[in-house]
Amino acid sequence: MKRRRLDLDLTQRELAARSGVSYGSLRLFEETGKASFEAVVKIAFALEAEAEFEALFPPRPVKTLDDVVGRPVRQRARRK
């Protein structure tokens, strides 16, 4: 995201203001890669990178009614 910020000619303070994320959080994210999920989403949208961000979470395939009705409802998660 730092590369995208620099491509858009934004300072860290400008991006922080645009995204609603604190300057300290943004700086720490660029240095360590650690940030809350909410902060990453805000930064991605402020950098107009929502398409790339959404590509990380592809939609689930659509199920037919037969698929849903034909399977018993699970009561528990599997043991690991």
ROKOL-752682 format. One record per residue: residue number from 1; residue in one letter; chain; x, y, z of N, C-alpha, C in turn. Coordinates in steps of 0.05 Angstrom, whole numbers, plus 5000, padded with zeros to 4 digits. Layout:
% residues N
+-----+--------+--------+-------+--------+------+--------+---------+------+-------+--------+------+
| num | residu | chaine | neast | nnorth |  nup | caeast | canorth | caup | ceast | cnorth |  cup |
+-----+--------+--------+-------+--------+------+--------+---------+------+-------+--------+------+
| NUM |      A |      A |     X |      Y |    Z |      X |       Y |    Z |     X |      Y |    Z |
...
+-----+--------+--------+-------+--------+------+--------+---------+------+-------+--------+------+
% end
This chain:
% residues 80
+-----+--------+--------+-------+--------+------+--------+---------+------+-------+--------+------+
| num | residu | chaine | neast | nnorth |  nup | caeast | canorth | caup | ceast | cnorth |  cup |
+-----+--------+--------+-------+--------+------+--------+---------+------+-------+--------+------+
|   1 |      M |      A |  5016 |   4976 | 5000 |   5000 |    5000 | 5000 |  5017 |   5025 | 5000 |
|   2 |      K |      A |  5041 |   5023 | 5011 |   5059 |    5046 | 5010 |  5065 |   5054 | 4982 |
|   3 |      R |      A |  5070 |   5034 | 4964 |   5075 |    5040 | 4936 |  5052 |   5055 | 4923 |
|   4 |      R |      A |  5028 |   5046 | 4930 |   5003 |    5059 | 4919 |  5001 |   5088 | 4929 |
|   5 |      R |      A |  5007 |   5091 | 4955 |   5006 |    5118 | 4966 |  5026 |   5137 | 4952 |
|   6 |      L |      A |  5050 |   5127 | 4948 |   5070 |    5143 | 4934 |  5063 |   5148 | 4905 |
|   7 |      D |      A |  5051 |   5129 | 4892 |   5042 |    5133 | 4864 |  5020 |   5155 | 4863 |
|   8 |      L |      A |  5004 |   5157 | 4884 |   4983 |    5178 | 4884 |  4994 |   5204 | 4896 |
|   9 |      D |      A |  5020 |   5204 | 4902 |   5034 |    5228 | 4912 |  5021 |   5239 | 4937 |
|  10 |      L |      A |  5015 |   5220 | 4956 |   5004 |    5227 | 4982 |  5024 |   5223 | 5004 |
|  11 |      T |      A |  5024 |   5241 | 5023 |   5041 |    5238 | 5047 |  5026 |   5219 | 5066 |
|  12 |      Q |      A |  5040 |   5209 | 5086 |   5027 |    5192 | 5105 |  5006 |   5208 | 5120 |
|  13 |      R |      A |  5011 |   5232 | 5126 |   4991 |    5249 | 5140 |  4966 |   5254 | 5123 |
|  14 |      E |      A |  4970 |   5258 | 5097 |   4948 |    5262 | 5079 |  4931 |   5237 | 5077 |
|  15 |      L |      A |  4944 |   5214 | 5074 |   4929 |    5189 | 5073 |  4915 |   5183 | 5099 |
|  16 |      A |      A |  4928 |   5189 | 5121 |   4915 |    5185 | 5147 |  4889 |   5202 | 5149 |
|  17 |      A |      A |  4891 |   5227 | 5141 |   4867 |    5244 | 5142 |  4846 |   5234 | 5123 |
|  18 |      R |      A |  4854 |   5226 | 5099 |   4835 |    5217 | 5079 |  4821 |   5191 | 5087 |
|  19 |      S |      A |  4835 |   5173 | 5101 |   4824 |    5147 | 5107 |  4810 |   5146 | 5135 |
|  20 |      G |      A |  4816 |   5166 | 5152 |   4805 |    5165 | 5178 |  4820 |   5147 | 5197 |
|  21 |      V |      A |  4844 |   5139 | 5190 |   4862 |    5123 | 5207 |  4883 |   5142 | 5218 |
|  22 |      S |      A |  4890 |   5138 | 5243 |   4910 |    5156 | 5256 |  4936 |   5154 | 5241 |
|  23 |      Y |      A |  4951 |   5176 | 5242 |   4977 |    5177 | 5230 |  4996 |   5155 | 5241 |
|  24 |      G |      A |  4995 |   5152 | 5268 |   5012 |    5132 | 5280 |  5006 |   5104 | 5271 |
|  25 |      S |      A |  4980 |   5098 | 5268 |   4972 |    5071 | 5259 |  4980 |   5066 | 5230 |
|  26 |      L |      A |  4978 |   5087 | 5214 |   4986 |    5084 | 5186 |  5016 |   5080 | 5183 |
|  27 |      R |      A |  5031 |   5096 | 5199 |   5060 |    5094 | 5198 |  5069 |   5066 | 5207 |
|  28 |      L |      A |  5057 |   5056 | 5229 |   5063 |    5029 | 5239 |  5056 |   5008 | 5219 |
|  29 |      F |      A |  5033 |   5011 | 5205 |   5025 |    4992 | 5184 |  5045 |   4991 | 5162 |
|  30 |      E |      A |  5055 |   5014 | 5153 |   5074 |    5014 | 5131 |  5101 |   5002 | 5140 |
|  31 |      E |      A |  5108 |   5006 | 5165 |   5134 |    4995 | 5175 |  5133 |   4965 | 5181 |
|  32 |      T |      A |  5110 |   4956 | 5193 |   5109 |    4928 | 5203 |  5089 |   4911 | 5188 |
|  33 |      G |      A |  5070 |   4923 | 5174 |   5049 |    4907 | 5161 |  5027 |   4899 | 5180 |
|  34 |      K |      A |  5028 |   4909 | 5204 |   5008 |    4902 | 5224 |  4988 |   4925 | 5228 |
|  35 |      A |      A |  4963 |   4918 | 5226 |   4941 |    4938 | 5230 |  4915 |   4922 | 5234 |
|  36 |      S |      A |  4895 |   4936 | 5245 |   4869 |    4923 | 5248 |  4857 |   4919 | 5220 |
|  37 |      F |      A |  4839 |   4900 | 5218 |   4825 |    4896 | 5193 |  4810 |   4921 | 5184 |
|  38 |      E |      A |  4798 |   4934 | 5203 |   4783 |    4959 | 5197 |  4802 |   4980 | 5185 |
|  39 |      A |      A |  4825 |   4983 | 5197 |   4844 |    5003 | 5187 |  4853 |   4996 | 5158 |
|  40 |      V |      A |  4858 |   4971 | 5153 |   4867 |    4962 | 5126 |  4845 |   4968 | 5106 |
|  41 |      V |      A |  4820 |   4963 | 5113 |   4798 |    4968 | 5094 |  4796 |   4998 | 5089 |
|  42 |      K |      A |  4798 |   5015 | 5110 |   4796 |    5044 | 5106 |  4818 |   5054 | 5088 |
|  43 |      I |      A |  4843 |   5044 | 5093 |   4865 |    5052 | 5077 |  4862 |   5044 | 5048 |
|  44 |      A |      A |  4853 |   5019 | 5043 |   4849 |    5009 | 5016 |  4829 |   5026 | 5001 |
|  45 |      F |      A |  4807 |   5033 | 5014 |   4787 |    5050 | 5000 |  4797 |   5078 | 4996 |
|  46 |      A |      A |  4813 |   5089 | 5014 |   4824 |    5116 | 5011 |  4844 |   5116 | 4988 |
|  47 |      L |      A |  4857 |   5094 | 4983 |   4876 |    5092 | 4961 |  4863 |   5083 | 4935 |
|  48 |      E |      A |  4836 |   5081 | 4935 |   4821 |    5073 | 4911 |  4830 |   5045 | 4902 |
|  49 |      A |      A |  4835 |   5028 | 4921 |   4844 |    5000 | 4915 |  4824 |   4980 | 4924 |
|  50 |      E |      A |  4798 |   4988 | 4923 |   4777 |    4969 | 4933 |  4775 |   4945 | 4915 |
|  51 |      A |      A |  4780 |   4948 | 4889 |   4778 |    4924 | 4871 |  4799 |   4903 | 4878 |
|  52 |      E |      A |  4823 |   4912 | 4883 |   4845 |    4894 | 4891 |  4838 |   4881 | 4918 |
|  53 |      F |      A |  4828 |   4897 | 4936 |   4821 |    4887 | 4963 |  4799 |   4867 | 4961 |
|  54 |      E |      A |  4778 |   4872 | 4945 |   4755 |    4854 | 4942 |  4764 |   4828 | 4929 |
|  55 |      A |      A |  4785 |   4829 | 4913 |   4795 |    4804 | 4899 |  4806 |   4785 | 4920 |
|  56 |      L |      A |  4813 |   4794 | 4943 |   4823 |    4776 | 4964 |  4801 |   4758 | 4975 |
|  57 |      F |      A |  4776 |   4767 | 4972 |   4753 |    4752 | 4983 |  4733 |   4746 | 4961 |
|  58 |      P |      A |  4739 |   4726 | 4944 |   4720 |    4720 | 4922 |  4693 |   4711 | 4933 |
|  59 |      P |      A |  4671 |   4717 | 4919 |   4645 |    4708 | 4929 |  4643 |   4677 | 4928 |
|  60 |      R |      A |  4627 |   4667 | 4946 |   4622 |    4638 | 4946 |  4604 |   4631 | 4922 |
|  61 |      P |      A |  4608 |   4606 | 4912 |   4590 |    4598 | 4890 |  4561 |   4596 | 4899 |
|  62 |      V |      A |  4543 |   4602 | 4881 |   4515 |    4601 | 4888 |  4506 |   4573 | 4890 |
|  63 |      K |      A |  4490 |   4567 | 4910 |   4479 |    4540 | 4914 |  4451 |   4539 | 4904 |
|  64 |      T |      A |  4443 |   4516 | 4893 |   4416 |    4512 | 4885 |  4399 |   4505 | 4909 |
|  65 |      L |      A |  4373 |   4507 | 4906 |   4355 |    4499 | 4928 |  4359 |   4469 | 4934 |
|  66 |      D |      A |  4363 |   4453 | 4914 |   4367 |    4424 | 4918 |  4392 |   4419 | 4935 |
|  67 |      D |      A |  4413 |   4435 | 4930 |   4438 |    4432 | 4946 |  4432 |   4438 | 4975 |
|  68 |      V |      A |  4417 |   4459 | 4980 |   4412 |    4467 | 5008 |  4393 |   4448 | 5022 |
|  69 |      V |      A |  4372 |   4440 | 5008 |   4351 |    4422 | 5020 |  4361 |   4394 | 5023 |
|  70 |      G |      A |  4378 |   4385 | 5005 |   4387 |    4357 | 5004 |  4406 |   4349 | 5026 |
|  71 |      R |      A |  4419 |   4368 | 5039 |   4438 |    4362 | 5060 |  4427 |   4366 | 5088 |
|  72 |      P |      A |  4434 |   4348 | 5106 |   4424 |    4352 | 5133 |  4438 |   4376 | 5146 |
|  73 |      V |      A |  4425 |   4390 | 5163 |   4436 |    4413 | 5176 |  4456 |   4405 | 5197 |
|  74 |      R |      A |  4480 |   4416 | 5196 |   4501 |    4409 | 5215 |  4495 |   4421 | 5242 |
|  75 |      Q |      A |  4500 |   4405 | 5262 |   4496 |    4414 | 5289 |  4521 |   4423 | 5303 |
|  76 |      R |      A |  4544 |   4413 | 5293 |   4570 |    4419 | 5306 |  4591 |   4422 | 5284 |
|  77 |      A |      A |  4613 |   4435 | 5293 |   4636 |    4436 | 5275 |  4652 |   4410 | 5277 |
|  78 |      R |      A |  4668 |   4404 | 5257 |   4684 |    4380 | 5257 |  4706 |   4382 | 5278 |
|  79 |      R |      A |  4713 |   4359 | 5288 |   4736 |    4358 | 5306 |  4762 |   4360 | 5290 |
|  80 |      K |      A |  4781 |   4373 | 5302 |   4807 |    4376 | 5288 |  4828 |   4359 | 5301 |
+-----+--------+--------+-------+--------+------+--------+---------+------+-------+--------+------+
% end
